[in-house]
Amino acid sequence: MDAAELRWQEDKQGRTHLCVSGQWTLHARKPDLLAVLDAYSAVGAELPVRVAVSAWDSSLLALLRRLQRLAGERRLELHWLELPHDVERLLQMGSAHPIQAADQPNASGNLPTRLGQGFLGQLTTLANSCTFLGEICLALLRLLQGRSRLRAGDFWLALQACGPGALPIVALIATLVGLILAFVGAAQLEAFGAQLYIANMVAIGMTREMGALMTAVIMAGRTGAAYAAELGSMQANEEIDALKTFGFPPLEFLVLPRLLALLVAMPLLCVFADALGILGGFIIGAGLFDISATQYLNQSLEMLSLTDFLLGIFKSLVFAVLIGLIGCHYGLASGRNAQAVGQATTRAVVSIIVALVVSDALITLICTQLGI
């Protein structure tokens, strides 16, 4: 079996050239290209190369590509004396699309250029978001007019995923939040002998704030991320393009069922979280301060009002809209590879959580100013 050979030879006219011969395969032992080039320095400005191999695979292509790079670094002009036709075509294909760093265009340029590019990118994102919101509003209008192509089966599947499927984790978190609220409040109320008012604090805290907010945070990580990943995968697999090609509106088939399912499920989950949070507070009150169930329930009902309850429901509806819209928007705006889907999912979750906290603060501030 011939080994891979790389040596200098002279032709009949006395010209020196580099000869590549033998079997250039993955399992063959190969000579050191750098050592061969360094051993002969009288080549001049031209580097003639003759390729006459008996067998070859990608190892030969790797050698020739490396030889091209080294010749460029040493300012030598490659001259192919003999080259198999298939190898020549593959080298041309490899040279036609050089590999460039993905972040190189962004890294180049001065500070004003980068700031301008970032500003234009933000404007493009804002324009795309406004377009998405407008299309959603038009889809909802068609739904109210009875002209939407929303399928009931898609809605029920989405409701099952974001409703009953989220009950266990919502129950666990809501109960623990009620326990924490009661325990933290009890440490302060005990100094005044007012342990009974643990019920008041937990009831108000869960119904006005923590019930809706904690449920929304759970749904952001569970449902919002799922929406972004599902739609991003469909975008990467060109399924959304296929829907558009066949005349099916993607928003009515993909976004509306998920958004409506969240609008139905979130208020119910919020009420469920409120009840379990109050139960968690009762566990601390009964276990540490001997508050009876009757006392705790009467104190909670005395403190609560319909306004507090409806405010929590209203927040849950706002949170549902934010989770559905942001998750679906990032999914539809995802790129067409696995990395882009992961990035879209991460950005969706982060954006949803920021939007939840900001909107909750705004609603609370407005209600405080209005005396609600």
C-alpha positions as CSV (number, residue, x, y, z in Angstrom):
1,M,0.0,0.0,0.0
2,D,1.4,3.4,-1.0
3,A,1.8,5.9,1.8
4,A,1.0,9.6,1.5
5,E,4.0,11.4,0.1
6,L,4.9,15.1,-0.1
7,R,8.3,15.9,-1.7
8,W,10.1,18.3,-4.0
9,Q,10.9,17.1,-7.5
10,E,12.4,18.4,-10.7
11,D,10.8,18.0,-14.1
12,K,12.6,17.4,-17.4
13,Q,13.1,21.1,-17.9
14,G,14.8,21.4,-14.5
15,R,11.9,23.2,-12.8
16,T,11.3,22.4,-9.1
17,H,7.8,21.7,-8.0
18,L,6.0,20.2,-5.0
19,C,4.7,16.7,-5.7
20,V,1.7,15.3,-3.8
21,S,1.5,11.5,-4.4
22,G,0.5,8.2,-2.8
23,Q,-2.7,7.6,-0.9
24,W,-4.1,10.7,1.0
25,T,-6.8,9.1,3.1
26,L,-7.8,9.5,6.8
27,H,-5.9,6.4,8.0
28,A,-2.7,7.0,6.1
29,R,0.4,8.4,7.8
30,K,1.0,11.9,6.4
31,P,4.2,14.1,6.2
32,D,4.5,17.5,7.8
33,L,3.6,20.2,5.3
34,L,5.4,22.9,7.2
35,A,8.6,20.9,7.4
36,V,8.5,20.3,3.6
37,L,7.9,24.0,2.8
38,D,10.6,25.1,5.2
39,A,13.1,22.6,3.8
40,Y,13.1,24.3,0.4
41,S,13.2,28.1,0.3
42,A,14.4,28.8,-3.2
43,V,11.0,28.6,-4.8
44,G,10.7,32.3,-5.6
45,A,7.4,34.0,-6.1
46,E,5.7,30.9,-7.7
47,L,4.9,27.6,-6.1
48,P,4.2,24.9,-8.7
49,V,2.2,21.9,-7.3
50,R,1.6,18.6,-9.0
51,V,-1.1,16.3,-7.5
52,A,-0.9,12.7,-8.6
53,V,-2.5,10.6,-6.0
54,S,-3.7,7.0,-6.3
55,A,-6.4,7.4,-3.6
56,W,-7.8,10.4,-1.8
57,D,-10.5,11.7,0.5
58,S,-11.1,14.8,2.6
59,S,-7.5,14.6,3.9
60,L,-6.2,15.7,0.5
61,L,-8.7,18.6,0.4
62,A,-7.6,19.7,3.9
63,L,-3.9,19.6,2.8
64,L,-4.5,21.7,-0.4
65,R,-6.6,24.2,1.5
66,R,-3.9,24.6,4.1
67,L,-1.3,24.9,1.3
68,Q,-3.3,27.7,-0.2
69,R,-3.5,29.5,3.1
70,L,0.3,29.1,3.8
71,A,1.1,30.2,0.2
72,G,-0.9,33.4,0.8
73,E,0.8,34.1,4.1
74,R,4.3,33.6,2.4
75,R,3.2,35.7,-0.7
76,L,3.6,32.7,-3.0
77,E,1.5,32.2,-6.1
78,L,0.2,28.7,-6.4
79,H,0.4,27.1,-9.8
80,W,-1.3,23.8,-10.3
81,L,0.7,21.6,-12.8
82,E,-1.7,18.7,-12.4
83,L,-4.9,18.4,-10.4
84,P,-7.7,15.9,-10.6
85,H,-10.9,17.5,-11.9
86,D,-13.0,16.5,-8.9
87,V,-10.5,17.9,-6.5
88,E,-10.4,21.2,-8.5
89,R,-14.1,21.6,-8.4
90,L,-14.2,21.0,-4.6
91,L,-11.4,23.5,-4.1
92,Q,-13.3,26.1,-6.1
93,M,-16.5,25.5,-4.0
94,G,-14.5,25.9,-0.8
95,S,-12.9,29.1,-2.0
96,A,-16.1,30.6,-3.1
97,H,-17.6,31.0,0.4
98,P,-14.9,31.8,2.9
99,I,-15.8,31.4,6.6
100,Q,-16.2,34.7,8.4
101,A,-16.9,35.4,12.1
102,A,-20.6,35.9,12.8
103,D,-19.9,38.9,15.0
104,Q,-17.3,40.6,12.8
105,P,-19.6,43.1,11.0
106,N,-20.9,44.3,14.4
107,A,-17.4,44.5,15.8
108,S,-16.1,46.7,13.0
109,G,-16.7,50.4,12.8
110,N,-16.4,53.2,15.3
111,L,-18.6,54.0,18.3
112,P,-21.1,56.2,16.4
113,T,-21.5,53.5,13.7
114,R,-22.3,50.9,16.3
115,L,-24.7,53.2,18.1
116,G,-26.5,54.0,14.9
117,Q,-26.8,50.3,14.0
118,G,-28.2,49.6,17.4
119,F,-30.7,52.4,17.1
120,L,-31.8,51.2,13.7
121,G,-32.2,47.7,15.1
122,Q,-34.4,49.0,17.9
123,L,-36.5,50.9,15.4
124,T,-36.9,47.8,13.3
125,T,-37.9,45.7,16.4
126,L,-40.5,48.4,17.4
127,A,-41.9,48.5,13.9
128,N,-42.3,44.7,13.8
129,S,-43.9,44.7,17.3
130,C,-46.4,47.3,16.2
131,T,-47.2,45.4,13.0
132,F,-47.7,42.2,15.1
133,L,-50.1,44.0,17.5
134,G,-52.1,45.5,14.6
135,E,-52.5,42.1,13.0
136,I,-53.6,40.6,16.3
137,C,-56.2,43.3,16.7
138,L,-57.5,42.7,13.2
139,A,-57.6,38.9,13.9
140,L,-59.6,39.6,17.1
141,L,-62.0,41.8,15.2
142,R,-62.6,39.1,12.6
143,L,-63.2,36.7,15.5
144,L,-65.8,39.0,17.1
145,Q,-67.5,39.3,13.6
146,G,-67.6,35.5,13.2
147,R,-65.3,35.6,10.2
148,S,-62.2,34.1,11.9
149,R,-60.8,30.8,10.8
150,L,-59.9,29.8,14.4
151,R,-60.4,26.1,15.0
152,A,-62.1,25.1,18.3
153,G,-59.9,22.0,18.6
154,D,-56.7,24.1,18.7
155,F,-58.3,26.3,21.5
156,W,-59.2,23.3,23.7
157,L,-55.7,21.8,23.3
158,A,-54.1,25.1,24.2
159,L,-56.5,25.5,27.2
160,Q,-55.7,22.0,28.4
161,A,-51.9,22.7,28.2
162,C,-52.0,26.1,30.1
163,G,-54.9,25.3,32.4
164,P,-55.2,21.9,34.1
165,G,-51.6,21.2,33.2
166,A,-50.4,24.1,35.3
167,L,-52.5,23.3,38.4
168,P,-49.8,21.3,40.4
169,I,-47.0,23.8,40.1
170,V,-49.4,26.8,40.8
171,A,-50.7,25.0,43.9
172,L,-47.2,24.3,45.2
173,I,-46.0,27.9,44.7
174,A,-49.1,29.6,45.9
175,T,-49.2,27.6,49.1
176,L,-45.5,28.3,49.8
177,V,-46.0,32.0,49.1
178,G,-48.9,32.1,51.6
179,L,-46.7,30.3,54.1
180,I,-43.9,32.9,53.6
181,L,-46.2,35.9,53.9
182,A,-47.8,34.6,57.1
183,F,-44.4,33.7,58.6
184,V,-42.8,37.1,57.8
185,G,-45.8,39.0,59.0
186,A,-46.1,37.0,62.2
187,A,-42.6,37.9,63.2
188,Q,-43.7,41.5,63.3
189,L,-47.3,41.2,64.6
190,E,-46.2,38.9,67.5
191,A,-44.5,41.9,69.1
192,F,-47.8,43.7,69.4
193,G,-49.9,40.6,70.3
194,A,-51.8,40.9,67.0
195,Q,-51.2,37.5,65.5
196,L,-54.8,37.3,64.5
197,Y,-54.2,39.9,61.8
198,I,-52.0,37.4,59.9
199,A,-55.2,36.5,58.2
200,N,-55.8,40.1,57.0
201,M,-52.3,40.4,55.7
202,V,-52.3,37.1,53.8
203,A,-55.7,37.7,52.3
204,I,-54.9,41.2,51.0
205,G,-51.5,40.2,49.8
206,M,-52.7,37.2,47.9
207,T,-55.8,38.6,46.3
208,R,-54.4,42.0,45.3
209,E,-50.8,41.2,44.4
210,M,-49.1,37.8,45.0
211,G,-51.8,35.5,43.6
212,A,-51.9,37.0,40.2
213,L,-48.2,37.9,40.0
214,M,-46.8,34.5,41.1
215,T,-49.2,32.7,38.8
216,A,-48.1,34.9,35.9
217,V,-44.4,34.3,36.7
218,I,-45.0,30.6,36.7
219,M,-46.9,30.8,33.4
220,A,-44.2,32.9,31.9
221,G,-41.6,30.2,32.5
222,R,-44.0,27.4,31.6
223,T,-46.3,28.6,28.9
224,G,-44.7,31.7,27.5
225,A,-41.4,29.8,26.9
226,A,-43.4,26.9,25.4
227,Y,-45.2,29.3,23.0
228,A,-41.9,30.8,21.9
229,A,-40.2,27.5,21.4
230,E,-43.1,25.9,19.6
231,L,-43.6,28.8,17.1
232,G,-39.8,29.2,16.8
233,S,-39.4,25.5,15.8
234,M,-42.2,25.9,13.3
235,Q,-40.5,28.9,11.9
236,A,-37.2,27.0,11.6
237,N,-38.9,24.1,9.9
238,E,-40.7,26.4,7.5
239,E,-44.1,25.2,8.7
240,I,-45.3,28.8,9.0
241,D,-44.2,29.6,5.5
242,A,-46.2,26.5,4.4
243,L,-49.3,27.9,6.1
244,K,-48.9,31.2,4.3
245,T,-48.4,29.5,1.0
246,F,-51.6,27.6,1.3
247,G,-53.5,30.7,2.3
248,F,-53.9,29.9,6.0
249,P,-53.4,33.0,8.3
250,P,-50.8,32.0,10.9
251,L,-52.1,34.4,13.5
252,E,-55.6,32.9,13.5
253,F,-54.3,29.3,13.5
254,L,-51.4,29.6,15.9
255,V,-51.6,32.8,18.0
256,L,-55.3,33.3,18.7
257,P,-56.0,29.9,20.2
258,R,-53.0,30.3,22.6
259,L,-54.0,33.9,23.5
260,L,-57.6,33.0,24.2
261,A,-56.7,29.9,26.2
262,L,-54.5,32.1,28.5
263,L,-57.3,34.6,28.9
264,V,-59.6,31.9,30.1
265,A,-57.1,30.0,32.2
266,M,-55.3,32.8,34.0
267,P,-58.3,34.2,36.0
268,L,-59.2,30.6,37.1
269,L,-55.6,29.9,38.1
270,C,-55.4,33.2,40.0
271,V,-58.5,32.3,42.1
272,F,-57.0,28.9,42.7
273,A,-53.7,30.5,43.8
274,D,-55.6,33.0,46.1
275,A,-57.4,30.2,47.9
276,L,-54.3,28.1,48.4
277,G,-52.2,31.1,49.5
278,I,-54.8,31.8,52.2
279,L,-54.7,28.2,53.2
280,G,-50.9,28.4,53.5
281,G,-51.3,31.4,55.8
282,F,-53.8,29.4,57.9
283,I,-51.3,26.6,58.3
284,I,-48.8,29.0,59.9
285,G,-51.6,30.7,62.0
286,A,-53.0,27.4,63.3
287,G,-49.7,25.7,63.7
288,L,-47.7,28.4,65.5
289,F,-50.3,30.7,67.1
290,D,-53.3,28.5,67.7
291,I,-55.7,30.5,65.5
292,S,-58.8,28.4,64.9
293,A,-60.2,27.9,61.4
294,T,-63.3,29.9,62.2
295,Q,-61.4,32.9,63.5
296,Y,-59.0,32.8,60.5
297,L,-61.8,32.5,58.0
298,N,-64.0,35.2,59.6
299,Q,-61.0,37.6,59.8
300,S,-60.1,37.0,56.1
301,L,-63.7,37.5,54.9
302,E,-64.0,40.6,57.0
303,M,-60.9,42.1,55.5
304,L,-61.5,41.2,51.9
305,S,-63.8,43.1,49.5
306,L,-65.1,42.6,46.1
307,T,-62.7,45.3,44.8
308,D,-59.6,43.5,46.0
309,F,-60.8,40.3,44.4
310,L,-61.7,41.9,41.0
311,L,-58.4,43.8,41.0
312,G,-56.5,40.5,41.2
313,I,-58.6,39.1,38.4
314,F,-58.0,42.2,36.3
315,K,-54.2,41.9,36.8
316,S,-54.4,38.3,35.7
317,L,-56.1,39.2,32.5
318,V,-53.4,41.8,31.7
319,F,-50.7,39.3,32.5
320,A,-52.3,36.7,30.3
321,V,-52.3,39.2,27.3
322,L,-48.6,40.0,28.0
323,I,-47.6,36.4,28.2
324,G,-49.4,35.3,25.1
325,L,-48.4,38.2,22.9
326,I,-44.7,38.4,23.9
327,G,-44.3,34.6,23.8
328,C,-45.9,34.3,20.3
329,H,-44.2,37.4,19.0
330,Y,-40.7,36.1,19.8
331,G,-41.6,32.7,18.4
332,L,-42.7,34.1,15.1
333,A,-39.7,36.4,14.9
334,S,-37.2,33.6,15.5
335,G,-34.5,32.7,13.1
336,R,-34.3,29.4,11.2
337,N,-31.8,27.4,13.2
338,A,-31.7,25.7,16.6
339,Q,-29.6,28.5,18.2
340,A,-32.1,31.1,17.1
341,V,-35.0,29.2,18.7
342,G,-33.1,29.0,22.0
343,Q,-32.3,32.7,21.9
344,A,-36.0,33.5,21.1
345,T,-37.2,31.4,24.0
346,T,-34.7,33.1,26.4
347,R,-35.6,36.6,25.2
348,A,-39.3,35.8,25.5
349,V,-39.1,34.7,29.1
350,V,-36.9,37.7,30.1
351,S,-39.2,40.2,28.3
352,I,-42.3,38.6,29.8
353,I,-41.0,38.8,33.4
354,V,-39.9,42.4,32.9
355,A,-43.3,43.3,31.4
356,L,-45.1,41.6,34.3
357,V,-43.2,43.5,37.0
358,V,-43.6,46.9,35.2
359,S,-47.3,46.4,34.4
360,D,-48.0,45.3,38.0
361,A,-46.2,48.4,39.4
362,L,-48.1,50.7,37.1
363,I,-51.5,49.1,37.9
364,T,-50.7,49.3,41.6
365,L,-49.6,53.0,41.4
366,I,-52.7,53.9,39.4
367,C,-55.0,52.1,41.9
368,T,-53.3,53.8,44.8
369,Q,-53.7,57.2,43.2
370,L,-57.4,56.5,42.6
371,G,-57.9,55.1,46.1
372,I,-58.9,51.7,44.9
